[in-house]
Amino acid sequence: GGTDIYMSKRTREGWSKAENIGSPINSSSDEMSPLISLDDKTFTFASNKIGGMGGFDIYFTKYSKNSFSSPKSAPSPINTEADELFYYSVPNTDRAYFSSSRPGGQGELDVYYALPNPHPADAVVYVSGFVKDANTSEPLGAKITITDLKSKQKVTTLYSDDETGQYYVVLQPGRSYSVTASKDGYLFYSERFDIPANEKGKDIDKNIFLSKTDTRLLIFFDFNKTDLKDESVPELDRLAEYLADNSNIDIRLEGHTDDVGTDEYNDKLSTDRANEIKKYLVDKGISTGRITAKGFGKRQPLINEKTDEARTTNRRVELKIIKK
């Protein structure tokens, strides 16, 4: 009845057919100004249904498992006898903005802020940056894939801006993710983000550079071992799919370690790890003749420091195209 709220899902091909979201949001009165926060849970809307303070009032609800909790009206002084609409909780802050036609404004609907926000959205990690060509720094419109490393399932797919290369993703606490950028003609590149369950929210700036000839793989091993950890599977399957789609390409897998241990030990460890990745790819149907595995031990560090952060960066597996 009256004005109702509908939902449509955006896909690469366009928007799905709009569907009425029904009760408990919509009523026989008017509902409007739906906003969902970046936590993908906190949902606000306005309604002039019976029981409010007058005119349109702000209501809060949580969205979980494809359903909405029972809406609750915002307390005074947010709701008044006038109209209040468009309540937006700013992520990772205690501030919210909304519109109101209450007396004392500049006229009609004015913008107000609530501090502290009585109904804040859950904290999130907000990752943003630009996807660029590694050689020219030209912006790239790339496919961004978010994968849960524990479940090995894709969470969502989005795209960086075709003209600016800008992207942003929102990551929820208590999960480990890979954020992967890919584009035809380029090798994909992935970053890992571990978000603690008690994360209070933060913003991360991360530019992604795509190369046509080499990339760093998001591969994980147990300490001093060659066994591939389960979190490596999404990246390994991504590489196997890439090689299957580009049958004219031969690659070299290059293993690198940190500076702990002897040259002899690290040379063997890095070579064995590269060969373990090769074995996985061969088991996935990639011809063994297309893959060369080589270990460089600790001889080619990216950072010449003896800190834990430097050692983490130096422990890596790189992929280079040797025939195209």
C-alpha positions as a printed NumPy array, in Angstrom:
array([[  0.   ,   0.   ,   0.   ],
       [  1.159,   3.525,  -0.704],
       [  4.825,   3.856,  -1.666],
       [  6.746,   0.594,  -1.116],
       [ 10.45 ,  -0.282,  -1.142],
       [ 11.701,  -2.635,  -3.851],
       [ 15.001,  -4.448,  -4.377],
       [ 16.99 ,  -5.014,  -7.557],
       [ 20.397,  -6.662,  -7.926],
       [ 23.065,  -5.205, -10.182],
       [ 24.968,  -7.587, -12.447],
       [ 27.489,  -7.005, -15.229],
       [ 24.601,  -7.416, -17.697],
       [ 22.361,  -4.891, -15.948],
       [ 19.737,  -4.73 , -13.184],
       [ 17.486,  -7.622, -12.218],
       [ 13.705,  -7.251, -12.094],
       [ 12.67 ,  -5.193,  -9.066],
       [ 10.895,  -7.139,  -6.324],
       [  8.799,  -5.832,  -3.438],
       [ 10.643,  -6.64 ,  -0.188],
       [  7.349,  -6.988,   1.7  ],
       [  6.848,  -7.183,   5.459],
       [  8.164,  -6.173,   7.968],
       [  9.497,  -3.159,   6.012],
       [  6.575,  -2.252,   3.775],
       [  3.193,  -1.414,   5.268],
       [ -0.151,  -0.008,   4.148],
       [  1.417,   3.47 ,   4.505],
       [  4.329,   5.004,   2.581],
       [  7.918,   3.698,   2.85 ],
       [ 10.802,   5.436,   1.111],
       [ 14.494,   6.535,   1.244],
       [ 16.048,   3.055,   1.752],
       [ 19.764,   3.044,   2.589],
       [ 21.982,   0.07 ,   3.398],
       [ 25.336,   0.683,   5.065],
       [ 28.677,  -0.698,   3.939],
       [ 28.468,  -3.447,   6.555],
       [ 25.759,  -4.953,   4.306],
       [ 23.529,  -5.372,   7.373],
       [ 22.394,  -2.011,   8.717],
       [ 19.307,  -0.865,   6.814],
       [ 17.4  ,   2.383,   7.331],
       [ 14.265,   3.759,   5.722],
       [ 11.497,   6.269,   6.351],
       [  7.777,   5.624,   6.858],
       [  4.677,   7.643,   7.752],
       [  2.911,   4.617,   9.23 ],
       [  0.777,   4.833,  12.354],
       [  2.73 ,   4.849,  15.614],
       [  5.395,   7.31 ,  14.581],
       [  6.029,  10.807,  15.906],
       [  4.454,  12.468,  12.871],
       [  5.114,  12.822,   9.157],
       [  7.876,  10.521,   7.926],
       [ 10.031,   8.929,  10.641],
       [ 13.36 ,   7.115,  10.437],
       [ 13.362,   3.357,  11.128],
       [ 16.265,   0.97 ,  11.722],
       [ 16.498,  -2.723,  10.869],
       [ 19.199,  -5.347,  10.331],
       [ 19.423,  -7.522,   7.235],
       [ 20.711, -11.064,   7.739],
       [ 20.189, -14.41 ,   5.998],
       [ 17.846, -12.862,   3.42 ],
       [ 15.475, -11.371,   5.989],
       [ 14.969,  -8.134,   7.954],
       [ 14.634,  -7.779,  11.705],
       [ 11.61 ,  -5.98 ,  13.132],
       [ 12.083,  -2.229,  12.404],
       [ 12.565,   0.168,  15.305],
       [ 11.96 ,   3.895,  15.101],
       [ 14.779,   6.332,  15.768],
       [ 14.556,   8.103,  19.133],
       [ 14.039,  11.804,  19.68 ],
       [ 15.605,  14.204,  18.736],
       [ 16.175,  12.409,  15.412],
       [ 12.469,  11.817,  14.751],
       [ 10.1  ,  14.749,  15.252],
       [  6.595,  15.749,  14.236],
       [  8.079,  16.855,  10.902],
       [  9.492,  14.651,   8.115],
       [ 12.794,  12.79 ,   8.575],
       [ 14.307,  10.778,   5.718],
       [ 17.568,   9.446,   4.226],
       [ 19.399,   8.338,   7.37 ],
       [ 23.008,   7.438,   6.526],
       [ 25.455,   5.917,   9.038],
       [ 29.021,   6.915,   8.147],
       [ 31.198,   3.749,   8.254],
       [ 33.708,   3.41 ,  11.093],
       [ 32.499,   6.571,  12.842],
       [ 29.896,   7.544,  15.456],
       [ 28.267,  10.035,  13.062],
       [ 25.151,   9.844,  10.884],
       [ 23.447,  12.256,   8.468],
       [ 19.76 ,  12.625,   7.641],
       [ 17.228,  15.052,   6.192],
       [ 14.47 ,  16.802,   8.141],
       [ 11.804,  19.45 ,   7.556],
       [ 11.706,  20.431,  11.252],
       [ 11.305,  24.07 ,  12.264],
       [ 14.449,  26.165,  12.451],
       [ 15.992,  25.007,   9.19 ],
       [ 16.752,  26.895,   5.998],
       [ 13.499,  25.747,   4.406],
       [ 11.886,  22.462,   3.31 ],
       [ 14.242,  19.479,   3.869],
       [ 17.606,  20.325,   5.426],
       [ 20.586,  18.083,   6.19 ],
       [ 21.358,  17.363,   9.854],
       [ 23.871,  15.138,  11.597],
       [ 23.506,  12.904,  14.647],
       [ 26.445,  12.615,  17.045],
       [ 26.774,  10.115,  18.543],
       [ 24.862,   7.934,  16.107],
       [ 22.31 ,   5.969,  18.191],
       [ 22.26 ,   3.143,  15.658],
       [ 25.745,   2.802,  14.117],
       [ 26.587,   0.332,  11.392],
       [ 29.003,  -2.492,  12.167],
       [ 32.701,  -1.733,  11.699],
       [ 34.211,  -2.633,   8.324],
       [ 37.584,  -2.535,   6.615],
       [ 37.379,  -0.243,   3.611],
       [ 40.019,  -0.938,   0.957],
       [ 40.372,   1.501,  -1.927],
       [ 42.889,   2.472,  -4.566],
       [ 43.605,   2.365,  -8.277],
       [ 44.376,  -0.435, -10.721],
       [ 47.194,   0.59 , -13.061],
       [ 49.534,  -0.76 , -15.717],
       [ 52.793,  -1.699, -13.958],
       [ 54.953,  -0.162, -16.711],
       [ 53.012,   2.912, -17.828],
       [ 50.888,   3.652, -14.72 ],
       [ 47.905,   4.047, -17.041],
       [ 44.599,   3.345, -15.26 ],
       [ 42.957,   0.014, -16.033],
       [ 39.381,  -1.162, -15.905],
       [ 39.872,  -4.55 , -14.255],
       [ 37.78 ,  -7.308, -12.749],
       [ 38.084,  -7.435,  -8.942],
       [ 37.317, -10.786,  -7.312],
       [ 36.874, -11.134,  -3.542],
       [ 37.468, -14.661,  -2.206],
       [ 37.074, -16.046,   1.313],
       [ 40.344, -17.923,   1.857],
       [ 38.919, -20.211,   4.544],
       [ 35.857, -21.402,   2.639],
       [ 37.62 , -20.979,  -0.752],
       [ 34.389, -19.422,  -2.058],
       [ 34.078, -16.25 ,  -4.124],
       [ 32.328, -13.562,  -2.094],
       [ 31.662, -11.07 ,  -4.867],
       [ 32.922,  -9.692,  -8.163],
       [ 33.138,  -6.013,  -9.089],
       [ 35.063,  -3.804, -11.518],
       [ 37.456,  -0.881, -11.274],
       [ 36.459,   2.243, -13.162],
       [ 37.284,   1.974, -16.878],
       [ 38.583,   5.565, -17.048],
       [ 40.208,   6.175, -13.657],
       [ 41.042,   2.633, -12.531],
       [ 39.579,   3.421,  -9.114],
       [ 38.095,   0.634,  -7.015],
       [ 36.916,   0.025,  -3.485],
       [ 35.924,  -3.073,  -1.56 ],
       [ 34.433,  -3.572,   1.886],
       [ 35.723,  -6.447,   4.03 ],
       [ 33.928,  -7.778,   7.096],
       [ 35.605,  -8.634,  10.435],
       [ 36.457, -12.204,  11.337],
       [ 37.421, -13.387,   7.868],
       [ 40.475, -13.781,   5.612],
       [ 40.199, -12.591,   2.033],
       [ 42.083, -12.443,  -1.218],
       [ 41.415,  -9.409,  -3.405],
       [ 42.368, -10.239,  -6.994],
       [ 42.547,  -7.906,  -9.994],
       [ 42.557,  -9.375, -13.503],
       [ 42.29 ,  -8.062, -17.042],
       [ 42.638,  -9.618, -20.484],
       [ 46.229,  -9.297, -21.683],
       [ 47.61 ,  -9.031, -18.128],
       [ 48.608, -11.455, -15.406],
       [ 46.327, -11.345, -12.372],
       [ 47.529, -10.009,  -9.02 ],
       [ 46.21 , -10.854,  -5.546],
       [ 46.552,  -9.379,  -2.064],
       [ 45.632, -11.063,   1.228],
       [ 43.694,  -9.275,   3.961],
       [ 43.201, -10.881,   7.385],
       [ 40.462,  -9.061,   9.296],
       [ 40.344,  -9.847,  13.048],
       [ 36.948, -10.574,  14.564],
       [ 37.412,  -7.637,  16.964],
       [ 38.436,  -5.192,  14.228],
       [ 37.037,  -1.736,  15.014],
       [ 37.191,  -0.613,  11.407],
       [ 39.827,   1.109,   9.312],
       [ 40.558,   2.452,   5.847],
       [ 43.332,   0.93 ,   3.722],
       [ 44.831,   2.539,   0.614],
       [ 46.113,  -0.101,  -1.826],
       [ 47.013,   0.501,  -5.457],
       [ 47.238,  -2.59 ,  -7.673],
       [ 49.699,  -2.79 , -10.563],
       [ 49.121,  -5.365, -13.307],
       [ 51.938,  -6.652, -15.492],
       [ 51.863,  -8.514, -18.787],
       [ 54.996, -10.527, -17.982],
       [ 55.235, -11.315, -14.256],
       [ 53.326, -11.365, -10.976],
       [ 53.635, -12.423,  -7.343],
       [ 51.446, -15.379,  -6.42 ],
       [ 49.385, -15.517,  -3.247],
       [ 50.678, -18.928,  -2.142],
       [ 51.106, -20.086,   1.472],
       [ 53.274, -22.807,   3.027],
       [ 53.705, -24.032,   6.568],
       [ 56.918, -22.859,   8.251],
       [ 59.983, -24.636,   6.835],
       [ 57.733, -26.992,   4.845],
       [ 56.749, -27.506,   1.237],
       [ 53.134, -28.491,   1.915],
       [ 50.667, -26.097,   0.326],
       [ 48.231, -24.581,   2.818],
       [ 44.498, -24.68 ,   2.09 ],
       [ 44.413, -20.884,   1.694],
       [ 46.534, -21.327,  -1.468],
       [ 43.837, -23.229,  -3.348],
       [ 41.923, -20.207,  -4.769],
       [ 45.131, -18.736,  -6.233],
       [ 46.34 , -22.098,  -7.556],
       [ 43.007, -22.762,  -9.248],
       [ 43.06 , -19.236, -10.65 ],
       [ 46.513, -19.903, -12.135],
       [ 45.448, -23.271, -13.553],
       [ 42.448, -21.619, -15.201],
       [ 44.645, -18.855, -16.617],
       [ 47.078, -21.36 , -18.143],
       [ 44.23 , -23.428, -19.576],
       [ 42.773, -20.304, -21.219],
       [ 46.205, -19.226, -22.555],
       [ 47.65 , -22.439, -23.977],
       [ 50.361, -20.54 , -25.895],
       [ 52.05 , -19.399, -22.664],
       [ 54.923, -21.115, -20.846],
       [ 55.844, -19.977, -17.348],
       [ 58.622, -20.135, -14.773],
       [ 57.792, -20.448, -11.084],
       [ 60.438, -18.769,  -8.93 ],
       [ 60.637, -19.572,  -5.211],
       [ 62.193, -17.167,  -2.692],
       [ 62.823, -17.445,   1.062],
       [ 63.78 , -15.054,   3.847],
       [ 67.313, -14.702,   5.245],
       [ 66.97 , -17.294,   8.034],
       [ 69.076, -20.419,   7.461],
       [ 71.948, -21.397,   5.19 ],
       [ 72.128, -20.771,   1.459],
       [ 72.063, -24.494,   0.763],
       [ 68.967, -25.086,   2.888],
       [ 67.023, -22.136,   1.464],
       [ 67.953, -22.976,  -2.128],
       [ 66.483, -26.449,  -1.684],
       [ 63.401, -25.205,   0.215],
       [ 62.541, -22.595,  -2.422],
       [ 63.068, -25.08 ,  -5.267],
       [ 60.911, -27.724,  -3.59 ],
       [ 58.123, -25.199,  -3.009],
       [ 58.16 , -24.1  ,  -6.653],
       [ 58.028, -27.743,  -7.703],
       [ 55.08 , -28.359,  -5.366],
       [ 53.136, -25.654,  -7.202],
       [ 54.143, -27.17 , -10.539],
       [ 52.848, -30.569,  -9.393],
       [ 49.492, -29.023,  -8.439],
       [ 49.157, -27.425, -11.866],
       [ 50.113, -30.639, -13.673],
       [ 47.505, -32.512, -11.625],
       [ 44.995, -29.928, -12.88 ],
       [ 45.791, -30.857, -16.48 ],
       [ 48.493, -28.324, -17.388],
       [ 51.304, -29.847, -19.479],
       [ 54.495, -30.306, -17.443],
       [ 56.541, -29.008, -20.39 ],
       [ 54.941, -25.576, -20.039],
       [ 56.162, -25.083, -16.469],
       [ 59.698, -24.517, -15.201],
       [ 60.343, -24.441, -11.446],
       [ 63.399, -22.76 ,  -9.94 ],
       [ 64.446, -21.749,  -6.439],
       [ 66.505, -18.666,  -5.607],
       [ 66.624, -19.135,  -1.839],
       [ 67.452, -15.905,  -0.031],
       [ 69.582, -14.468,  -2.84 ],
       [ 66.996, -12.012,  -4.262],
       [ 65.278, -10.213,  -1.346],
       [ 62.822,  -7.447,  -2.089],
       [ 63.708,  -5.732,   1.208],
       [ 67.217,  -5.857,   2.679],
       [ 66.16 ,  -5.78 ,   6.312],
       [ 65.991,  -8.33 ,   9.121],
       [ 62.529,  -7.4  ,  10.392],
       [ 59.529,  -9.749,  10.502],
       [ 57.744,  -7.566,   7.951],
       [ 60.697,  -7.716,   5.543],
       [ 61.005, -11.471,   5.923],
       [ 57.297, -11.918,   5.23 ],
       [ 57.638,  -9.861,   2.053],
       [ 60.742, -11.741,   0.914],
       [ 59.09 , -15.173,   1.337],
       [ 57.241, -15.42 ,  -1.944],
       [ 56.645, -17.255,  -5.21 ],
       [ 56.79 , -15.256,  -8.423],
       [ 55.49 , -16.194, -11.857],
       [ 57.159, -15.086, -15.074],
       [ 56.105, -15.682, -18.633],
       [ 59.019, -17.144, -20.612],
       [ 57.171, -17.883, -23.862],
       [ 54.215, -16.202, -25.447]])
